[in-house]
Amino acid sequence: MSQPNTISWGWRLIALLYAATLIFIGFSAYQQTLPEYLNRIPHYDVIGHVVLYLIATYLGHRVLRQRKIPCFGYRLPLFPVIFALITVVDEFLQSFSPSRTYSWIDLTASFLGLAVGYWLVEREVGNKRE
């Protein structure tokens, strides 16, 4: 049985596989090789941003054991902050890509997924501490 403050190899493996999947999806989007059937799903892009970022944040924040960093008198969650910065940079870079477009809606959906993923881990950990 693992200690409460450690993360099992299973969670680490799941997070690593998910990270590889997320990178593959991002690469496919830049190459315009996402499956054509996705276009038949209304608002699939927005839904995808919420779901993909929620799962990524949940796994990343959990695997890093909710680690926080000090910043201007606040303790900010490490993974969500780093992932949010990567998200902003990626969305900005899309404006320079011939195959992608910058979208406030996508960015908002990504941040919604980030927030919910973070909230789920914090809620789960808070319930275990009580």
C-alpha positions in Angstrom: 0.0 0.0 0.0 1.4 3.4 -0.9 1.8 6.3 1.4 -0.8 9.1 1.1 1.9 11.6 0.0 3.2 9.4 -2.8 2.0 8.8 -6.3 1.9 5.3 -7.7 3.7 4.3 -10.9 0.2 3.6 -12.4 -0.8 7.2 -12.1 2.6 8.3 -13.5 2.2 5.9 -16.5 -1.4 7.1 -17.2 -0.2 10.8 -17.0 2.7 10.0 -19.4 0.5 8.2 -21.9 -2.0 11.0 -21.7 0.7 13.6 -22.3 1.8 11.7 -25.4 -1.8 11.5 -26.6 -2.3 15.2 -26.0 0.9 16.1 -27.9 -0.2 13.8 -30.8 -3.6 15.5 -31.0 -1.9 18.9 -31.0 0.5 17.8 -33.7 -2.4 16.3 -35.7 -4.3 19.6 -35.4 -1.3 21.6 -36.8 -1.0 19.1 -39.6 -4.7 19.1 -40.3 -4.9 15.3 -40.0 -7.6 15.1 -37.3 -10.3 12.6 -38.2 -12.9 14.0 -40.6 -15.8 12.6 -38.5 -15.0 15.1 -35.7 -16.5 17.8 -38.0 -19.9 16.1 -37.7 -19.9 16.8 -33.9 -21.3 20.3 -33.1 -18.7 22.4 -31.4 -16.3 19.5 -31.1 -13.3 21.9 -30.9 -14.7 23.7 -27.8 -15.8 20.5 -26.1 -12.4 19.0 -26.9 -10.6 21.9 -25.3 -12.6 21.6 -22.1 -12.3 17.8 -21.8 -8.7 17.4 -22.9 -7.5 20.2 -20.6 -9.5 19.0 -17.7 -8.0 15.5 -17.9 -4.5 16.9 -18.4 -4.8 19.2 -15.5 -6.3 16.6 -13.2 -3.5 14.1 -14.0 -0.7 16.7 -13.9 -1.8 18.3 -10.7 -2.3 14.9 -9.1 1.0 13.4 -10.2 2.9 16.5 -8.9 1.0 16.0 -5.6 -0.6 19.4 -5.7 2.8 21.1 -5.5 2.6 24.9 -5.1 5.1 27.6 -5.8 5.4 31.0 -4.1 4.7 34.0 -6.3 4.2 37.5 -5.1 2.9 36.4 -1.7 0.6 33.7 -3.1 1.1 30.0 -3.3 0.2 29.0 -6.9 -0.4 25.4 -8.1 2.7 24.4 -10.2 1.1 22.3 -12.9 -1.9 24.4 -13.6 0.2 27.6 -13.8 2.7 26.0 -16.2 0.0 24.4 -18.3 -1.9 27.7 -18.5 1.2 29.5 -19.7 1.8 26.8 -22.4 -1.9 27.1 -23.4 -1.6 30.9 -23.8 1.6 30.6 -25.9 0.2 27.8 -28.0 -3.1 29.7 -28.7 -1.1 32.8 -29.6 1.2 30.9 -31.9 -1.8 29.6 -33.8 -2.4 33.0 -35.1 0.9 32.6 -37.2 0.0 29.1 -38.5 -1.6 28.7 -41.9 -3.6 25.7 -40.6 -4.8 27.0 -37.2 -6.5 30.1 -35.9 -6.4 32.0 -32.7 -9.6 31.8 -30.8 -10.8 33.4 -27.6 -13.4 30.8 -27.3 -10.8 28.0 -27.5 -8.7 29.7 -24.9 -11.7 30.2 -22.6 -12.7 26.5 -23.0 -9.1 25.5 -22.2 -9.1 27.6 -19.1 -12.4 26.2 -18.1 -11.0 22.7 -18.4 -7.9 23.7 -16.4 -10.0 25.2 -13.6 -12.3 22.1 -13.4 -9.4 19.7 -13.4 -7.6 21.7 -10.7 -10.9 21.9 -8.6 -11.5 18.1 -8.9 -8.0 17.3 -7.5 -8.3 19.8 -4.7 -11.8 18.6 -3.8 -10.6 15.0 -3.8 -7.6 15.7 -1.6 -9.6 17.9 0.7 -12.1 15.1 1.2 -9.4 12.6 2.1 -7.9 15.0 4.7 -11.2 15.4 6.5 
